[in-house]
């Protein structure tokens, strides 16, 4: 099992998405957090499970939401970079990831 390191951008995104979903429907924000935790568990167990999208960045989709955890696998850990909308245009996603 890999160590998981959540970077500041991913923490901020996570809070924003939780607030967004909670505002849409009471309890939906908590369901989103549960989907995020499940995704993080999957990444920790099998960090190379998801395909590379750009350079060394992989994405774990959070079902049933249209959101994905973008992360990078290093030898010592998996770094969670951002939590972003998968429906965004590729150019916007790359800019949000700083690529």
Secondary structure, DSSP 8 states (H G I E B T S, - for coil): --EEEE-HHHHHHHHHHHHHHHHHSTTHHHHHHHHHHHHHHHHHH-TTSS-EEETTEEEEEETTTTEEEEEEE-SSEEEEEEEEETTS-HHHHHHHTT-
